[in-house]
Every structure is written in C-alpha cells, then in structure tokens.
Amino acid sequence: MKISYQWLNQFVDTEKIDPQKLADQVSLTGIEVASVIAPDAGLKKIVVGHILSTKPHPDSDHLTLCQVDIGASEPVQIVCGAPNVAADQYVIVALPGARIADNVKIKRGKMRGEASEGMICALQEIGFSDSVVPKEFQNGIYVFPNPEPVGESVFEYLGMTDRLIDFDITPNRADTLGMHGAAWEVGAMLHKRPQFPAVEISEGNTKTSDLLNVTVENKEAVPQYLLKVVQNVNVQPSPLWLQIRLWNNGVRPINNVVDVTNYVMLEYGQPLHAFDYDKLTSHEILVRQAHDHEQLVTLDGEKCELVADDIVITDGQDPVALAGTMGGLNSEITAATKNIVIESAVFNGTSIRKTAQRHNLHTEATIRFEKGIDESSTEEALQRAVQLMGELANGQSSQGVLVGNQVIPVAKEIVVVPKHVNHVLGTEISAAQMASIMDDLGFAHQDQTDQLLVTVPIRRWDIFIEADLIEEIARLYGYDKLPSTLPVGAQTIGAFNTKQTLIRKVKKLLLANGLDEVISYALVNEQEASAFTYEQTADIKLAWPMTQDHAYLRQNLISGLLNDLQYNLARKQNDVQIFEQGNVFHKINDEQQPNEIPTLAALWSGQVSAASWLGKSQAVDFYYVKGVLTDLFENLGIADLVTYQADAAIPELHPGRTAKLLLGDQVLGFVGELHPTFQHELNLPEAYVMQLNLDVILAQDLPVLVSQAAPKYPAVERDLALIVHQQVTNAEVVNAIKAAAGKYLTNVQIFDVFTGENIGLHKQSLAYRLHFQNPEATLTDEQVTNAMAKVTAKLQTDFAAQIR
C-alpha cells in the first residue's frame, strides 16, 4: 500500500516530519516500509505549456508544428507527433536540457528540417506507468483538464511533489490497506488522534426500497450487503486532485463514478462496486451461489465459466458481477449512465480467494476481502461514496440504505495485567504508560485494580488475546527500548542428529568430487513427478496449483536435475556436474500426509576434464560415475556392503548401462545413463544420473572410520589373469577373490579387460592386481603362493575360469 504523505497529513498532523524519517519510525513500530518513492526524482526542466496554434508539418503526414507559450518572452516552436495535439491545450513541456524518464536528456533539434525547442510529453515519458494513464491519453500527450500557470514546473500540478511511503504490509495488518488504518497507525506512533472528514449527505424523497429489491441467499458467506441508489449522475472525467490520488496508488482513473468507488476503497479499505441501475432489467439484486457452467463476461472483457462455489451478484436472474472480485460488462458504468447502484459488502475471504485463484482475477478488491476489512465501516464507506458522487457527479441520493444482510461483529474485550506484560517483555512500563498506549491506538479501556480491561475496536480484527495487546504495547513503547536479557535455566547444547550429519557429509563428499549443489522445485508436472521410480505411488496433485508445470509433488529428484541441465545447455554450459539433496514424496492414502523420503541425486554430462598440455580431455562415462559413488561409499564405510546389479526396470534409463544399487537386501538406488530415446525427446546430450535413498543408509549402523598407523612391513603384489564367460561380472570375481585370499589381502584392483576371437566366443579376459600385507610381520613367499592357489581354485570352481 502506497501511503500518500500529503493525503496522510489531511488526517493526522505529522508536524512536517521528513517522509523518510517518518518511514523509519513506522518501520520501528512493526510495519516495514519498503521505500519512500519520489515521483519527480531525476526529472528537471519540465513545465506547463500552452499551445497557442498548430499547423501540419510540411514534410510529414503525422507531425505537427506547435507554437507553445512556456512563460518566456516569445512562444517557441515544438514539433509533436501525438495524434491528440491541438491548439489551446495546456500540456507538459520538456525544455531543452530537461531530463525525463529513464534519464533521457532533451535537446534542441530539427525534425525533417523544422526546429523543435523541446518536447510535448505524454505521462509515460515523465515516469508514469502505462497502467495508470487515463485511457484517453494512453496513445498521446497529456492535456490538463483546466488551465495551469504557464512556465511553472508541472510536478506540483501532477501530484509528483508528493512522497509515497510504501508500506510492506503483512497479512495480519490488512487494516492499513486503507488511509484511515494508516492514519491510526501513524497517529499512534506520534501520540495524535487522527481526524477524518465528516460524512454528510443530502437524501432525496425517493426511498431506496422503492427503487430496488435485494435478497441474499447465503448469509453466512455474505455477512453484510448494503445498497444505495444515486440518480441523475453526470458521468465525466474526475477532477485532477482525485485522479492524482488514484494514479499515485497505482489505480487508473476511469470516470468520476468509478473513480469515487476506488477512492473510497483507498480511503477506508472497503471495496465498493457501482452498477448501472437502468441495466438491471428487473431492478432486483439477488446474491447467490453461481450455477455450474454459468457464464459472465467481466469488465476486462474476459468470459468466465462459473462454478457452484463462486458467489455472484445477479439482476434477479443473470449474473452482473463476481462478488468481491470484478463487475460484469453487462452493468458497466458508461458515459450514458444516469442512475447507479452502489454496493458495499463483506464477503467470506476464503471464498473470494478461491474464486480469484480459480479465474485468475486478482484485483485490489480481492486483496482486501482475502485479508479482511473493517466491518464496522462498511455502511460509512457507502455513505462517503454517495457524498462524493453528489459533489463530483451532481447525483441525487435515494433515501435510506437497502440492507440485504448486516451482521456487525462485537468489539472484543481483553484483560491486560501490567505485571504480566512487564514479565514477558522484561520491562518496567507503568500501568499509566500502558493506558496511554491504548489511548494512542484508539482502544477504550477501564482500570480494574491491577489490570486493564481493553475494548478492541472492530477495525483491529487482528487482535484476539492478551499476547496481541502485549505486542502492541511492545512495538509502540519501542522495540529498541526493550532490554537484552539472557535465558534463565539449563540450556541444551546444540548438535546435529544422525540424519543431519549424514546429509552434510554426503554433500561435502560430492563437492569434493567436483559437483555443484543445486536446488530444484519440489513441484513438477505430471510426467516429471512419476519418472525415474522403482515403486511408483499415486500422484500427489495440489488442489490449487499456480501453474500446471508445478502441479504435482515430485517422486524423484532426477527430473529437477534435467531441468537444470537444460537451463545450462541453453546458456552454452555443456560440462555439467550437479547434485541435489532433498525430499521426494510418496503417497500413503487420502487421509494421511505423504511420506517424505530424504534423497540424494546427481547428474553428469559433457567433459569431466578439459584437454590441456597434460593430456586429452575426458568425457564422462558410466565408470567415472561409478568411481564417484565408490568414493562416496568408502567414506561412509559401506563400500563392502553395496552391490551393483544390471537393471532395466526404469524406462528412462539405458537398459545396458544401468545398475540397481543394493545395500544388503534393500534397494539403495540406481546409477546409469539416460535412455537414448529419452535423451532425444528432451534434446539432451549423453548424460548419467544416480539417485540414493538416504533412509536406507540411515537404517544401517555405519562404522566409525579409524585412522591407522602406516604399516611397517612391505606389501606383496601378484597379478592374476583369467578367461571367463562374458556374463560373469567384475563384482562377482572380486568377491570370490576376497573370499578365498585370506586375511592378508588388502586390495583387489582390475587393470585390464580384453575380448576377441583369440580367447574364444563370448569370452573375456580379466586381469587383476592383488595386494597382500601383514601389519605385524613380513609376508613369506610361501604364504602369498598358498593364498594365490586358493584364489585360483575358487575361480576355477565358481566360474570355470581359465588361468592365463
């Protein structure tokens, strides 16, 4: 909410405090101020000009030569290309040397041979957003509605000398979404009671009930619904002061009737709506739930298909507005409108929020209804709008307010115990000081021995209990005045639990292996959610997704990494090594929350090392990725427990280059290359991925890694080459060697693989280097020979291996 400093001063005397200092004080009391906006910042030498005469440019069919009075001794010539330029207009003129929006400097020049002494400006060219420029001036220059002093700076006459204090309002302080609420807040801070203009209207003799009937079907969803008719209005542009109030708050001026409803909304925080009375064919208002598939064309020209959960305003039969959201085109206020119906209502916030999300209609009205409005001022805001329409549109008010429903909440009474307040805050604030703070807030109170009975006005619907009043006392007393105290009592020493320790360890290990950590969205589309899973559960779809690309909770992390890969490839980053740690979600049933499983995933693509004078470049492959995993498992102490099984169960992975990872008899995860077809569909290069279920690792009793002294006795190495069938895996051979070699075997490493006709069809030659070492003595040749004999016998028995 942008709070106009000048408007604020009409309600509460700020003693001309500098707007920035005032903003700083407001921030100290609990409402953060995002910024103080100066609309004229960076602009200079922009004045009011009076166009004396115009004539077509001799060498252009769209340019106009204008003689403009800028307050100098002689008029100047300015070439203008705007279609709405004409003689006797009072306009915005940027003089030579002026700075306009985006720091553009204006110079003297010639346009097709004709001199131009400056520029006649549109509002957009001096910094106004296109969304607030009146429609009649959107494609041309701005013309002042009344003569202004020629040669004077335009800033004051366009409201640009005002300062806009941008309140960054939290959902619980929606009471400050109106100038009245902001005035109460600033007044409490300055110890001053705000003063608001009296609402006085002159009513005609015709009763509102004689002109209109109203019925509210669902009174629980519509606690208040009030109407009044204003007749014989003269619809025309609003006076400039009103337009300034609106565009400084980001609202486009339309006409005096619509602008009054928006002005009162900004003033009171109460959304209003105006209907063309003569377009309500039955002169009846029926507020009801919409019918499924019922249609309404809204004021923005969009067709909405309604559902039964929407609340609609009808003319007795057909919808004329979507309650609390937007009016219908069929009851729009136009220049021909003579009689209007003004609506002031309270609608259920949850219903309005769902309607706005359903139809993607987020308006200033929905923002306020969603967060709450001051239900005590609903009728006063209606009367204020009628008053202004009488003053600005010469309308005649009907007699009385037509009530469809009016249930006004009761003001809450809360007991505050000063002793308890000081105990909570650690202060010594007197009861009199607390009572003074209540006075500043406009809260009535009564002294009751050692406590205060506070009556909270309806406009502060965010306050329910004593703790809320303690917060009010604390923030107005001054957070900066609260003493700093240490907690009393035993303190718990912080430490990471097992899960946190594991997650931090695996992250460090992957970072050490050259991967970068990324964070992806937990919400994905339907195809991405269920990919890369062994046991796919039912999809978990959001009830109200922001977009269909983020409608489902993920069941894997790989989909997010692939999106990250595409993002990098689009920016010519082809060598990608990334990982993510996060939760995946598995559905249990409709009643229970889904399981959140801590998961680790990684992706590799491109080169793992670039070519240099030291050697050639190395492209990522399955064995490089397996090496990273092996390093990870060794550092976790589970390398001997993890086994790899060839696997083709996941359709998104290459059936011949994918392995299932088992930790004991539990599925730990998988590692493999993306399926070529899948890569082609996503237009990806060759890429490898892995994913681990960290819950499986957490279920293990992980060994503690213990450092050992360097061995004193020499190691012995023996090489072993054998020919086996191609179906025999390296892991099977290594396990057999470890089982037979005895306790002095410290390491087994494969160093050669060969296939070819020389060794036979469907055969492979594998060569291993075996390391033996006794930490307590020197190994004898006989001990090593005996161990090698046992290994050879084992391999021959298990695999019919031919020892080379």
Protein Blocks (a to p, Z undefined) as FASTA:
>chain_A
ZZdfklmmmmpcghlpafklmmmmmmmnopacfbacdfkgoiahiacdddfbdcddfkbc
kbccddddehiabdcddddfbfkbcehiacddddehiacehhiacddddeehiacebjdd
dfklnopafklgcfklmmmccddfbdcdehiafklmnopmpccddddddfklmmmmpfkl
mmmmmmmmnopacddddddddddfbdfklmpccddfblmlmmbacddddehiacddddfk
lmmmmmmnopacfbfmlmmmmmmmmmnopacddddfklmmnopacdddddehiacddfko
pacdddfkbccddehjaccbdehiaccfklcccfklmbdcdddddddfklmmmmmmmnop
acfklmmmmnopafklmmmmmmmmmmmmmmmnopacdedjddfbdcddddddddddfklm
mmmnopacdfklmmmmmmmnopacddehjaccddddfklmmbfbfmlmmmmmmmmnopkl
pccdddedjdddddddfklmmmmmmmmmmmmnopacddddfbdcfklmmgoifbdcdddd
dfbdfbfklmbccfbfklmmmmmmmmmmmnopabccddddddddddfblmbccddddddd
dddehjfbdcdfkbccddddfklmmmmmmmmmmmnopmmmpccdddfkbmkbcfklcccd
dehjacfbdcddddfklmmmnopacdddddddfklmmmpccdddddddddfbdcdddddd
ddddfklcfklmmmmmmmmnojmlmbdcdfbdcddfknoghiacdddddddddfkbccdf
klmmmmmmmmmmmmmmmnopacZZ
